[in-house]
Amino acid sequence: MLITESYHDVKTSYGTTLRLYVYHPKIPNYPRAKFPGVLVYSEIYQVTGPVSRFAKKIASEGYICVAPSIYHNFEGPEPLNYDAEGTDRGNEYKVKKPLESYDEDNKLALDYLESLETYSGKCGATGMCLGGHLAFRSVLDKRISASVCFFPTDIHDHALGAGENDDSLKRAKEMSRKDVEIVLIFGTLDNHVPPEGRDLIRKTLRDHDVNFTFMELNDAQHAFVRDESSKGRYDSAITSACFGFLFELFNRRLRTDLGENDGKEIEVEHVC
């Protein structure tokens, strides 16, 4: 499917400008076609080439992708470099940015989608690294009904945002809605989120009856999706497999009219 690329700037309550990069599907002769939306959250480097290509792949399957440039609190929308200086700045901004500002970014991106005549009204979220955490947290807004989180950082140790108020995992009970589903994808060699951290996330979500899928891919490392400056960690084969899970969830949750959940328990027959 063809796509168009643009951006939209919105004002925040912090007196800054949030840039939303927009990747929009296009079907010739059907200007009023409606599409579901997907918020695409970046890693600590803002919307880089790999993040843009990630979003464009999703958009070309028929989703309006909106990628916020999240460090408007500190500088312009341009991406940071994949070098030592860019890494240091990105990690510094990640914890200095107020948690409330991350939440406002999410709200403003959803508000923008709702302003489009071509938006169907259903939205999901995805992202990698820091963006995986933001995609996870995004479901606290009830307008998000599906989230795919690639190696999300800082969930297990509550390390996101200024101060010590990161409550993403503490609010797991709010994610247990019947109308939302979350997929979390890690590599077994991800040293940013150690095994005990992954165990904590999985157990907390299970204890709060969240509707989730938890994947640990053997020998995959952190940032295995990033096809540029990945420091030897990019794995195209595993990334392609993960896109299969992403589109299965988004197609089922965002394109299909599921109607109301009947609330009945699912009984699985024990057969071979």
C-alpha positions in Angstrom: 0.0 0.0 0.0 1.2 3.5 -0.8 1.9 5.9 2.1 2.4 9.6 2.5 4.9 11.2 5.0 4.3 14.5 6.8 4.5 16.0 10.3 2.2 17.9 12.5 3.3 20.2 15.4 1.2 20.7 18.5 1.7 22.9 21.5 2.1 21.2 24.9 1.3 22.6 28.4 5.0 22.9 29.0 5.3 25.7 26.4 7.1 23.4 24.0 6.2 22.1 20.5 5.6 18.4 20.1 6.3 17.2 16.6 4.3 14.2 15.4 5.7 12.4 12.4 2.8 11.0 10.4 2.9 8.0 8.0 -0.4 7.7 6.3 -1.7 4.9 4.0 -3.1 6.0 0.7 -5.4 4.2 -1.7 -5.8 6.0 -5.0 -9.4 7.1 -5.9 -10.5 6.5 -2.2 -9.8 9.8 -0.4 -12.3 9.0 2.3 -10.9 5.6 3.2 -10.6 5.1 6.9 -7.7 3.4 8.7 -6.9 2.4 12.3 -4.1 4.3 14.0 -0.8 3.1 15.6 1.3 5.3 17.9 5.0 4.4 17.2 7.3 5.3 20.1 11.0 5.7 19.6 14.0 4.6 21.5 16.1 7.2 23.3 17.3 8.8 20.0 13.9 10.2 18.9 12.6 9.4 15.4 15.7 8.1 13.7 15.9 6.2 10.3 15.3 2.8 11.9 12.2 4.1 13.8 10.9 5.8 10.6 11.3 2.6 8.6 9.6 0.6 11.4 6.7 3.0 11.2 6.5 3.0 7.4 6.4 -0.8 7.3 3.3 -0.7 9.6 1.7 2.2 7.7 2.1 0.3 4.4 -0.2 -2.4 5.9 -3.0 0.1 6.3 -2.4 1.9 9.6 -2.0 5.6 10.2 1.2 5.7 12.2 2.1 8.7 14.4 5.6 8.9 15.9 6.0 11.5 18.6 9.4 13.3 18.9 9.5 13.0 22.7 12.3 15.2 23.8 10.6 18.5 23.0 11.2 19.4 26.7 14.9 19.8 25.9 15.5 20.4 22.2 14.1 20.2 18.7 12.5 17.2 16.9 15.7 16.1 15.1 17.0 12.7 16.0 20.0 12.2 18.2 23.1 10.4 16.7 23.8 6.8 17.5 27.1 7.7 19.1 28.4 8.2 22.7 27.2 11.8 22.9 23.7 10.9 21.5 23.4 8.0 23.9 24.4 10.1 26.9 21.9 12.8 26.0 19.1 10.4 25.3 19.6 8.6 28.6 19.8 11.9 30.5 16.6 13.2 28.9 14.8 9.9 29.5 14.9 10.3 33.3 14.7 14.1 33.4 11.5 14.3 31.4 8.5 14.4 33.7 6.3 11.3 33.6 3.3 13.6 33.2 4.8 15.0 30.0 5.1 11.5 28.5 1.4 11.0 29.3 0.5 14.3 27.7 2.5 13.4 24.6 0.4 10.2 24.4 -2.8 12.2 24.8 -1.9 14.8 22.2 -1.0 12.1 19.6 -4.3 10.4 20.2 -6.1 13.7 20.0 -4.4 14.4 16.6 -5.5 11.0 15.3 -9.1 11.7 16.3 -9.0 15.0 14.4 -8.4 13.1 11.1 -11.4 12.2 8.9 -9.5 9.2 7.7 -9.1 7.7 11.2 -11.4 4.7 12.0 -11.4 5.3 15.7 -9.4 2.3 16.8 -5.8 2.7 17.9 -2.8 0.6 19.0 0.7 1.4 20.1 4.2 0.0 19.6 7.8 1.0 20.2 11.2 -0.2 21.0 13.4 0.2 24.1 12.2 3.4 25.8 9.4 3.3 23.2 8.4 -0.2 24.3 7.9 1.2 27.8 5.8 4.1 26.4 3.8 1.7 24.3 3.2 -0.4 27.5 2.1 2.7 29.5 0.0 4.0 26.6 -2.8 1.5 27.4 -3.6 3.5 30.5 -5.5 5.7 28.0 -8.6 3.7 27.2 -8.4 4.7 23.6 -5.6 2.3 23.1 -6.7 -1.3 22.7 -3.6 -3.1 21.5 0.1 -2.7 22.3 3.2 -4.5 21.1 6.3 -3.6 23.2 9.7 -4.5 21.9 12.3 -5.0 24.7 10.7 -2.3 26.9 13.2 -0.8 29.4 12.7 0.6 32.9 9.4 -1.1 33.6 10.9 -3.6 36.1 12.9 -1.0 38.0 10.5 2.0 37.8 13.2 4.2 36.3 11.3 6.3 33.8 10.8 10.0 34.3 11.9 12.7 36.7 11.9 11.7 40.4 10.8 8.3 41.7 7.2 8.3 40.5 7.3 5.8 37.6 4.2 3.8 38.3 3.8 1.9 35.0 4.0 -1.6 36.5 2.2 -0.5 39.7 -0.8 0.4 37.6 -1.0 -3.1 36.0 -4.5 -3.5 37.4 -5.7 -0.7 35.2 -4.5 -2.6 32.2 -6.6 -5.6 32.9 -9.5 -4.3 30.8 -11.2 -6.9 28.5 -10.8 -4.5 25.5 -7.0 -4.3 25.6 -4.3 -6.8 24.8 -0.5 -6.4 25.2 2.4 -8.3 23.7 5.8 -7.9 25.3 8.9 -9.2 23.4 12.3 -9.7 24.9 15.5 -11.5 23.9 17.0 -13.9 26.4 20.3 -12.1 26.0 18.8 -8.6 26.7 21.1 -7.3 29.5 19.0 -4.1 29.8 16.2 -6.1 31.3 17.7 -9.1 33.1 15.9 -12.4 33.7 14.7 -11.4 37.1 13.3 -8.1 35.7 11.4 -10.0 33.0 10.1 -12.5 35.6 8.8 -9.6 37.7 6.9 -8.0 34.7 5.4 -11.3 33.7 4.3 -12.3 37.3 2.9 -8.8 38.0 0.8 -8.9 34.8 -0.4 -12.4 35.5 -1.3 -11.6 39.1 -3.5 -8.7 37.9 -5.2 -10.7 35.2 -3.9 -8.6 32.3 -4.6 -9.9 28.8 -1.0 -10.3 27.6 1.5 -12.4 25.6 5.0 -12.7 26.8 7.8 -13.7 24.5 11.5 -14.4 25.2 13.3 -15.1 22.0 16.3 -17.3 22.4 19.7 -15.6 21.9 18.2 -12.3 20.8 19.8 -9.2 22.3 18.6 -5.8 23.1 17.7 -3.6 20.1 17.5 -6.5 17.7 15.0 -4.6 15.6 17.2 -1.7 14.9 18.7 -2.1 11.4 21.3 0.7 11.8 24.0 1.2 14.3 22.8 -1.8 16.2 26.2 -2.6 17.6 26.0 -6.1 16.0 22.6 -6.9 17.6 20.3 -6.5 14.6 18.5 -9.8 13.6 16.4 -9.5 10.5 14.9 -13.0 10.7 13.7 -12.6 14.3 12.4 -9.1 13.5 10.3 -10.4 10.6 8.8 -13.1 12.8 7.9 -10.4 15.4 6.2 -8.4 12.8 3.9 -11.4 12.2 2.8 -11.3 15.9 2.4 -7.5 15.6 0.1 -7.6 12.6 -1.8 -10.6 14.0 -2.7 -8.5 17.0 -3.3 -5.3 15.3 -5.4 -6.8 12.5 -7.5 -8.7 15.0 -8.0 -5.9 17.5 -8.0 -2.8 15.4 -9.5 -3.9 12.1 -12.1 -6.4 13.2 -15.3 -5.3 14.9 -15.2 -7.6 17.9 -18.4 -6.3 19.5 -18.9 -6.5 23.2 -16.9 -9.0 25.4 -19.4 -11.5 26.8 -17.4 -12.0 30.0 -17.6 -15.7 29.8 -14.7 -17.9 31.0 -13.0 -19.8 28.2 -12.9 -23.5 28.9 -10.2 -25.5 27.0 -10.9 -29.2 26.5 -8.0 -31.3 27.7 -7.3 -33.5 24.6 -4.3 -34.6 22.7 
